[in-house]
Amino acid sequence: MSRTDPRGLLIVGASLAGLRTAEALRAQGFTGALTIVGDEPHRPYDRPPLSKQVLTSDGPPPGAELPLSGDLEARWLLGGPAVRLDEGTRTVTLSDGTHLPFDGLLIATGSTARGWPADRPAPPRGVFTLRGRDDALALRAELVPGRRLVVVGAGFLGGEIAAAARGRGLDVTLVEAGAQPLQRAIGAEGGAFMAALHREAGIDLRTGTTVTDFRSSADGRITGLRLSDGTELPADSAVLALGAVPGTGWLTGSGLAIEGGVRCDPYLRALRTDGTVVPGVVAAGDVAKVPQPLADGTALALGHWTNAVEQSATAAHTLLNPAAPQPYTGVPSFWSDLHGVKVRSVGLPAAADEARVVEYDLEARRLDIAYHRAGRLVGALTIGRTNRLAAYRNTLATVGGVAAGRRLTNTRTGGVLLRRGRL
């Protein structure tokens, strides 16, 4: 591809991955036409603050806008989503009928909040999801001290919303289908630690149960929820934090492999349903389903901020150098801040078949867990031990490295098993 191709490059998705890839394209020497399409009317903004600073702030909400480079020289088409990709004519169609031809395309349409199942009656007014800026502002208006909020789903987003609401003085109930919060993501030990933090903060955590239906007033406003264990919870409002769905609906019929995200090769090139590469089309961010060496090459779509940032350089290089692409080799990572602690992780804890607890000290709010798969380190999680992450990351970057962890004798503190050791 010429770096000054007259048709230019098209980025569909005006969020973090799209913006960072646009910047990387310019930094890598592309001087041609660059068009960025976004379904929201807003310029790119950061999503992590939405469930933290935006919900907890008083007065005007803090800005979450991402800074824009003055020399980006892009055409912005905002407020109208893409609805179709035609690989044969190499065009993308927008909801208003606009056809955008391209020579190179980045798919960065992220994900949307998973809503209430379509085969059940629709939730009443006062039931929210949180994905975008407008969602956060609407939810913040509901967080009035003394009101009752039920958060459905105790993953990272649900936990952050519950923590923010509790910090604002609400009566918060957190409902989780699993035995512990985040158990599939960080295991039973990490999940138990998170559960203890929530309960210590005064959140009513209900595990092993789900919401079956809602109760509402005559005017259609939520008044409560019914759980699968028979419990009824009063509520002034509720939030569904049931996970995310990759933004691939507009790619239906395109010929791309889009189950659970846009299936990519290690160079972030989009693949067809037959496994062949689509020339000049790449994906990055939440929507990209990329082979993960730490999971033995299984393709995964990871909705992490760092993933969106770090994939941008690879996506740009692949678009500009189709004959000499370079694989994406970033180590996944994520973070969360809730109840006054910093939760940090590297690698893929969810891919592990064994969790080795290095430190578990609830009283001091310190946690260190190393995750292994077939004896090889594949991830780590820390709370209050951020300085240990660099060593874990260095080991994970080698892919084949094995952590030299060791288990020590257990001591008992306050009814919680406390394992102490070091890597």
N, C-alpha and C positions, 0 to 999 in steps of 0.2 A: 504493500500500500504506500502510495506517495504521501509524504508528510504535508503536502499542500493539495490533496485531492479535492477537486471542485465540489463533489457531493458532500464531502466532509464526514464527520463522525457524529453519531447520535447517541445520547445518553438518556435512557428512559428510567427515571427515578431521581428526584431532586433532593435526596436526603444525604446522609453522611457518605455512603459509598460512591454515589454519583458525583458529589462535589469533589471528594478527594481524588477520584480518577480523572476528573477534568483538570484538576491542578497538576496531577502527575503527567498527563498528556502534554500540557504546555511545558512543564519542566523537562520533559524528555524530547522536546524539540518540535512538537506538532504545531504548525502555524496555519492550518486550514480552518474551514468552517466547523464550528462546534455548537451543537444545539442540545439543550437540556430540557427535558419534559418532566413536569411534576403534576400529580393529581390534586395536590393541595394548593391553595392560593399563596401560601407562604414561601419565602425564600428558605434555603436549607437551615435547619435548626437541630440542636442536639436533643436526643430523646431521654438519656438518663436523668437529667434534671426534672423531667415531668413528674416522676413519682417521688421526687425528693424535694428540692428547693421550691418548685412551683406549687406543690400541695401544701407546703409548710409555711410559705411566706404570707405576710400580711401586707395590705395595700397593693399597689401595682405589682403584678407578677414579675419576677426577675426575667430578664431576657435570656433566651436559650438559643438565639440566632448564632449560626456559625459565621465567622469572619470570611468575607469574600475578597479574593485577591483582585487588585485593580487591573491587572493585565490578563485576566482570564478570557476576556473578549468572547463571551458566549452569548448565544441567543436563548433567552429563557421563555419557555411556553408553560405557564403555570395555571393550575385550576382546571385542567382538562386531562383526564387519564388516557393512556393508550388503551385501545380496545382490540387491536389485531396486529399480528406480525405476518407478513407474506415474505417467506424466504425467497421464493422464485423471482419476485420483482424487487426484492430488497427494499421494502417500504414498511413503515409503521403507520397505522391509521389511528387518529385520535377520536375522542367521543364526539367532537363537533364535525367530523368528516374530513378533517385535514389529513392529507397524505404526506408523509415525510420520507423521502428517499435517503438512503445511507450507503456508504461504502464500508463503514465499520459501526458496530452497535454494541453498547454496553447495556445489559439488562441489570438494573439495580432497583427493582420495584419492591424490595424489602418484604414485609409481611403485614398482615392485618390481625386484629384481635379476634380470637375465636369466640364466637357469640353463642347464644343459647341454641340448642338443637332445633333445627327448622321443623322437625316433626312434632314439636310440642307447642302448646299455646305460648304466644309471645309474652315476654315479661311485661309487667306493668310499668308505668312511669316511675322514675326514681331508681331504675336499675341501669348501671353504667358499665362501659368497658373503657379501658385506657390504652390508647395507642398514639394519638396525635396531640398536638398543642391545644386544639379546641376541646378535646376530651378532658384534658387536665384542668382547663379553666372551668368547664361545666362541673366537674367533680369537686373542685376546690370550693365552689359556692355551696356545696352540700355539707362541708366539714365544719359544722357549727358545734361548739362545745356543748356537751350534754346530750347530743343526739345519738341515736343507735345506728351503727353501720355494720353490715355483714359483708365480709369479703369472702368470695367463693374461689378457693384455689390458693394454696400456701406455697406457691413457687416463689421465685425471686421477686417478681412484680407484685404478687399478692402480699407477700411479706412486707415489702416496702410501703405499699399503700396502707396496710394495717398499722405499721409503725408510725407513718406520718399522721394518720387519723388519731391514733392514740396519743401522740404528742400534742395534738391540738385539743385534747380533752374530750374526745368522743368515747362512747361505750362501744367497744369493738369486739365482734365475734369473727373468728377466722375458721372457715370450714375447709377441711382437706380430706380427699378420698383415701389417701394412703395412710399407712400407719404412722408416718412422721412427715413433717414438711420436707420437701426436696429429696425424698428418699431415693427416687430414681436417678437424680442428678448427682448427689454427693454421698449416698449410702445411709445406712441406719445410724451410724455413729454421728455423722455430721448433722443428720436430720434431728436426732435427739437433742443435740446442742442448740440448734435453731429453735426447737420447740420450747426448750427451757428459757431461752431469751424472750420469746414472745410472752410466755406465761409470767415471767418475772416482771415484764412491763405492764401487766394487768390486762392482757388480751385473753379473751376466752377462746382457747384453741380447741376445736372439735375435730378429731381425726377419725378415719375409718368410716366416714359417712358422706353422703352427697345430698344435693338439693333436688327434691322431686317436683316441687311446684311453689308458686308464690301466692300470697294472699294480698288483696288490695281493697281499697275503700270504694265507695260508690262513684267517686270521681276518677277512678282508675289509677290511684297512687298506691305504691307499695305500702303494706302495713306489716308484712311478715313473710317468712319462708318456712316450708315444711321439709324436714330432712328424712333420709331413707331409714333412719333408726326410729322414726316416729316422733321425734322432737319437733316442736314448733318454736321458731325464733321470732320475736318482734323486731321490726326494723323500720327506720325512717328512710333508709336508702340502702342500696347494695351495689357491690362491684363484682362483675364476673372477670376473674383473672384465670382463665382456663387455658392459657397458652396462646400461641400464634399460628397463623396459617400463611405459608409463603404466598407472595403476590404473583401468582402464575395464571390466574383466570383469563387474562387477556391473551395468553399464549395457546389457549385451547384451539386445536386444529392447525397449529403452526408446523407440526412435525417434530417439534423439540420434545425431548424426554423431560417431563415436568412432574413426575410423581414426587411429592414432598419437597419440591424445589426444582430449579433448573439443573439437570444433571450435567456436570462438567468433567473434563479431564484434569490432570494436575496443573495444566497451564491456564485453567479457567475458561477454556474454550467450550462453548455450549455443544451438547451432543444431541443428535437425532434419536428417535426411538430405536433405530437399528444399531446405535452405538457409534455411528460415524460422526466426524466433526463438522459443524456448520461453519464454513469459512467466514471470517470477519465478524463473528458474534461471540461475545464473552459475557460472563456474569460475575457479579461480586456482591458481597454483603449477605444479608439474611436470606436472600432468595437463592443463593448459589449453593448447590449440593456438590461438595468437593471431596475427593478421596482423602482420607485421613490416615497417615502412616501409623499414628498411635492407636488406631482401631483396625490395624491390619489391612488398611486400604479401603475399608468401608466408606462409601460416600455419605457425607452428612451435611446438613444445612445447619449452621451454627448462628444463632441470633445474638452475637456478641459485638459490642462496640469496637473492640480491637480488631476483630475479624474484618469488619467493614473498612477500617482504616488501612490495615496492612495488606489487604488484597488489592488495593487500588494501584499500587506500583506494578504489580504483576499483570493486572488487567490492561493497563496502559501499554506496558512493554509488549504484551502479546498482540494487541491491536496494531502497534506500529512496526513490529518485527515478526510477521507471520511465519517467516522461514527459519527463525531462530528464537522460538519462545523459551522462556525460563519457567520452571515449575514454582508454584507457590509453596513456600517452606515455613511459613509462620507457625509459631506455637500458640494454640488457642489460649485465651485467658478471659476471665471475667471478674467483676467486682460488684460488691453491694455494700451500702452503708445503711445500717439500721440499728435502732436502740443504742446508739452511741458507739458501736463497734464497726471495724473495717473488715469485711469479708473479702478475701482475695483468693483467686485460684488460677492455676496454670495447667495446661494439658487437658485431658479428657477424663475426669473422674468417673463419668458415667460408663466409660468403656472398660472399667476395671473388673476383675473377678476377685480382688482381695483389697481390703482397706486396712492399712497398718497405722494404728493410732500412735503417733509420736508423743503428743502432749494433749491432754484433755483436762482443763482446769476451768470449770465454770465460774468459780468464785472470782478468779483473776481475769476471767473473760479471755482465755487463751486456748487456742485449738490449733493443732498441726496434724494433718492426716496425709499420708502418702498412699497413692492408689497404684496398684500393680495389676498387670495382665500377663498371665503365664510367667510370673516372676520378674517382669520388666516394668520399670516405672512408666506410668502413662499419665499421671496427674498428681496434683497436690492442692490442698485447701488449707488456708490459715485464717485464723482470727486473732488479731493482736500480735501477730508474728510476721508482719509484712517483710521484714528484713531477711527472712529465710527463703523468699520466693526466687531470688536470683540464682541460688544454687540449684534449686529444682529446675528452673528454666534451662540452665546450662546443660543439665543432664538430659532433659527432654529434647533439647535441640539436636542431640546426637541420634535420636530415634531409637537406636539399639542399646542405649546405656541401661544399666541395671543399678537401681539405688542400693547403696550399702546400708540400708536401714536394719535395725535390729529391735526385737521386742524385749522389753524388760519386765521384771516382776511387777505385778499389779499391786497398787495400794488402794485403800478405800478412803474416799473423802466425801462426807455428806451424802452417802448412798450412791455416789457416782464413781464408776471405775476410772481411775486416773493412771494413765500409762505415760511414762516418761522415757525419753530416749533421744537419740540424735541421728542425723544422717552423716 
